[in-house]
């Protein structure tokens, strides 16, 4: 175990919350001078931390604890009827593991996804610099999992491969392929990949009960939530 107590953390000033418009958010993040080590990252993920670009962070709000870390234990997962349909619907896709890189193919897919699916979010409008800073980081544990159909790029799951599981950093996909449910399929695929690699769980980031966009996360069962400093199964 790493001596986590020796690590330095910093907190941001309160700022508008991206998920709950009536709330102010504060973020706790690991000292940026700390090398991005997979073991440290894995241990912090057990405490609810996530990665964005070069930073490991977690919410640290004074008045609100709505952001709850969520993970899917891979070994106990059993797809429901709808999820089996999604798996079958995407059985024709090929998945390639690539190191993060900037390509026009990736960026064009990302930009279309943001413009058509998240024009109301804080990542709009997309830019090449934003894409690179957020997702294209030269980290030994980071992967771009490409989902292709007959060579055509339909989705990219940006995923960190850690000693304790896969951390689903971000997924972007072709917004015209709505019938495929590519975002949900990417999670299902990562659960299967965790099993194949002998890893414990897929870390999904934060679940917020009153945020409609987060509802999909609790459709995967079993799911564990980090509440009161421990992981507990959601009944």
C-alpha positions as CSV (number, residue, x, y, z in Angstrom):
1,X,0.0,0.0,0.0
2,X,1.1,3.5,-0.8
3,X,1.4,5.9,2.1
4,X,-1.6,8.0,1.0
5,X,-1.3,10.1,4.2
6,X,1.9,11.6,2.7
7,X,0.2,12.8,-0.4
8,X,-0.8,16.5,-0.8
9,X,-4.3,17.5,-1.9
10,X,-5.7,20.9,-2.8
11,X,-9.3,22.2,-2.9
12,X,-10.7,24.6,-5.5
13,X,-12.8,27.6,-4.6
14,X,-16.6,27.0,-4.8
15,X,-17.9,27.2,-8.4
16,X,-21.2,26.5,-10.1
17,X,-22.1,22.8,-10.1
18,X,-22.2,21.1,-13.6
19,X,-25.0,18.7,-12.5
20,X,-27.2,20.5,-10.0
21,X,-27.8,24.1,-11.0
22,X,-28.8,25.3,-7.5
23,X,-25.5,24.0,-5.9
24,X,-22.0,25.3,-5.6
25,X,-19.2,22.7,-6.1
26,X,-15.8,22.3,-4.5
27,X,-13.3,19.9,-5.9
28,X,-10.4,18.1,-4.1
29,X,-7.5,17.1,-6.3
30,X,-4.2,15.4,-5.9
31,X,-1.1,17.7,-6.0
32,X,-0.3,17.9,-9.8
33,X,3.4,17.5,-9.1
34,X,2.7,13.9,-7.9
35,X,3.6,11.5,-10.7
36,X,0.5,9.8,-12.1
37,X,1.2,6.3,-10.7
38,X,-1.2,3.5,-11.5
39,X,-1.0,2.1,-7.9
40,X,-1.7,5.5,-6.3
41,X,-4.5,6.0,-8.8
42,X,-6.0,2.6,-8.0
43,X,-5.9,3.2,-4.2
44,X,-7.5,6.7,-4.6
45,X,-10.2,5.2,-6.8
46,X,-11.1,3.0,-3.8
47,X,-11.8,6.3,-2.0
48,X,-13.9,7.8,-4.8
49,X,-11.4,9.6,-6.9
50,X,-11.6,10.0,-10.7
51,X,-9.2,11.2,-13.4
52,X,-9.8,14.1,-15.7
53,X,-6.8,14.9,-18.0
54,X,-3.7,15.0,-15.8
55,X,-5.7,15.4,-12.5
56,X,-7.1,13.0,-9.9
57,X,-10.0,14.5,-8.1
58,X,-13.2,14.0,-6.2
59,X,-16.1,16.3,-5.1
60,X,-15.5,18.0,-1.7
61,X,-18.6,20.1,-1.4
62,X,-19.5,21.7,1.9
63,X,-23.3,21.6,1.7
64,X,-23.9,18.7,-0.7
65,X,-23.0,15.1,-0.9
66,X,-25.1,14.2,-4.0
67,X,-22.1,12.9,-6.0
68,X,-21.7,9.2,-5.1
69,X,-18.9,7.1,-6.6
70,X,-20.2,4.0,-8.3
71,X,-18.7,0.8,-9.6
72,X,-19.9,-2.5,-11.1
73,X,-18.4,-5.7,-9.6
74,X,-17.6,-7.6,-12.8
75,X,-17.8,-11.1,-11.5
76,X,-21.3,-10.8,-10.2
77,X,-22.8,-8.9,-13.1
78,X,-25.6,-10.5,-15.1
79,X,-27.1,-8.6,-18.0
80,X,-30.9,-8.0,-17.9
81,X,-33.1,-8.5,-20.9
82,X,-32.6,-5.0,-22.4
83,X,-28.8,-5.3,-21.9
84,X,-28.7,-8.7,-23.7
85,X,-30.5,-7.0,-26.6
86,X,-27.8,-4.3,-26.7
87,X,-25.1,-6.9,-26.7
88,X,-26.7,-8.8,-29.6
89,X,-27.3,-5.6,-31.5
90,X,-23.6,-4.7,-31.4
91,X,-22.2,-8.2,-32.0
92,X,-20.9,-7.0,-35.4
93,X,-18.5,-4.5,-33.8
94,X,-14.8,-5.0,-33.6
95,X,-12.9,-3.5,-30.6
96,X,-9.3,-2.4,-30.9
97,X,-7.1,-1.2,-28.0
98,X,-5.0,1.9,-28.9
99,X,-2.8,4.3,-27.0
100,X,-4.3,7.7,-26.7
101,X,-3.6,9.9,-29.7
102,X,-5.0,12.9,-31.5
103,X,-6.4,12.1,-34.9
104,X,-8.9,13.9,-37.0
105,X,-11.1,10.8,-37.1
106,X,-11.3,10.8,-33.3
107,X,-11.8,14.5,-33.0
108,X,-14.5,14.7,-35.6
109,X,-16.5,11.9,-33.8
110,X,-16.0,13.6,-30.5
111,X,-17.0,17.0,-31.8
112,X,-20.2,15.7,-33.4
113,X,-21.0,13.8,-30.1
114,X,-20.6,17.0,-28.0
115,X,-22.5,19.2,-30.5
116,X,-25.5,16.9,-30.8
117,X,-25.7,15.2,-27.4
118,X,-24.2,17.7,-24.9
119,X,-24.8,21.2,-26.3
120,X,-26.3,22.2,-23.0
121,X,-23.2,21.1,-21.0
122,X,-20.0,22.8,-19.9
123,X,-17.9,21.0,-22.6
124,X,-19.8,22.8,-25.4
125,X,-18.5,24.0,-27.8
126,X,-15.9,21.4,-28.5
127,X,-12.3,22.3,-29.5
128,X,-9.2,20.5,-30.4
129,X,-7.4,21.8,-27.4
130,X,-10.2,20.7,-25.1
131,X,-10.2,17.2,-26.6
132,X,-6.4,16.9,-26.2
133,X,-6.3,18.3,-22.6
134,X,-9.2,16.2,-21.4
135,X,-8.6,12.8,-23.1
136,X,-5.3,12.6,-25.1
137,X,-2.8,12.1,-22.2
138,X,0.4,10.1,-22.5
139,X,-0.2,7.7,-19.6
140,X,0.9,4.1,-19.6
141,X,-2.4,2.8,-18.2
142,X,-4.8,4.8,-20.5
143,X,-6.4,3.2,-23.5
144,X,-8.6,4.3,-26.4
145,X,-10.9,1.3,-27.1
146,X,-12.2,1.8,-30.7
147,X,-15.5,0.3,-31.6
148,X,-15.7,-0.2,-35.4
149,X,-18.2,-1.7,-37.8
150,X,-16.6,-2.7,-41.1
151,X,-13.8,-0.3,-40.4
152,X,-16.0,2.7,-39.6
153,X,-15.4,4.3,-36.2
154,X,-18.6,4.3,-34.2
155,X,-17.4,4.9,-30.6
156,X,-14.3,5.4,-28.5
157,X,-14.2,4.4,-24.8
158,X,-11.4,6.2,-23.0
159,X,-10.5,3.8,-20.2
160,X,-7.8,3.5,-17.6
161,X,-6.5,-0.1,-16.9
162,X,-5.7,-0.2,-13.2
163,X,-4.7,-3.0,-10.8
164,X,-8.1,-3.0,-9.3
165,X,-10.3,-2.6,-12.3
166,X,-11.2,-0.5,-15.4
167,X,-12.0,3.2,-14.8
168,X,-14.4,4.4,-17.5
169,X,-13.1,7.9,-18.0
170,X,-15.3,9.0,-21.0
171,X,-17.1,7.5,-24.0
172,X,-18.0,9.4,-27.1
173,X,-19.9,7.9,-30.1
174,X,-21.8,8.5,-33.3
175,X,-25.0,10.2,-32.3
176,X,-26.7,8.9,-35.5
177,X,-26.4,5.3,-34.3
178,X,-29.0,5.8,-31.5
179,X,-30.5,2.3,-32.0
180,X,-27.2,0.7,-31.0
181,X,-27.2,2.3,-27.5
182,X,-23.4,2.7,-27.9
183,X,-22.8,4.3,-24.5
184,X,-24.5,1.5,-22.7
185,X,-22.8,-1.1,-24.9
186,X,-19.3,0.4,-24.1
187,X,-20.0,-0.2,-20.4
188,X,-21.2,-3.8,-21.0
189,X,-18.1,-4.4,-23.1
190,X,-15.8,-3.0,-20.3
191,X,-17.5,-5.3,-17.8
192,X,-16.6,-8.3,-20.0
193,X,-13.1,-6.9,-20.5
194,X,-12.7,-6.6,-16.7
195,X,-13.6,-10.3,-16.4
196,X,-11.2,-11.3,-19.2
197,X,-8.4,-9.4,-17.4
198,X,-9.2,-10.8,-14.0
199,X,-10.0,-7.3,-12.6
200,X,-12.6,-6.6,-9.9
201,X,-14.8,-3.8,-11.2
202,X,-15.6,-1.1,-13.7
203,X,-15.5,2.3,-12.0
204,X,-18.3,4.5,-13.5
205,X,-17.6,7.8,-11.8
206,X,-20.3,9.6,-9.9
207,X,-24.0,8.8,-9.6
208,X,-26.4,11.6,-8.6
209,X,-29.9,10.6,-7.6
210,X,-31.6,13.8,-8.8
211,X,-29.7,14.0,-12.1
212,X,-31.6,12.4,-15.0
213,X,-28.5,11.9,-17.1
214,X,-27.0,9.7,-14.4
215,X,-30.0,7.3,-14.2
216,X,-28.5,4.8,-16.5
217,X,-25.7,3.9,-14.1
218,X,-28.0,2.1,-11.6
219,X,-29.4,-0.1,-14.4
220,X,-26.3,-2.3,-14.1
221,X,-26.7,-4.8,-11.2
222,X,-25.1,-5.5,-8.9
223,X,-23.7,-2.0,-8.4
224,X,-21.8,-0.7,-5.5
225,X,-21.9,2.9,-4.2
226,X,-19.2,4.6,-2.0
227,X,-21.2,5.9,1.0
228,X,-19.9,6.8,4.4
229,X,-16.3,5.9,3.3
230,X,-17.2,2.3,2.3
231,X,-18.5,0.5,-0.8
232,X,-22.0,-0.9,-0.3
233,X,-24.3,-2.8,-2.7
234,X,-27.3,-0.9,-3.9
235,X,-30.4,-3.0,-3.2
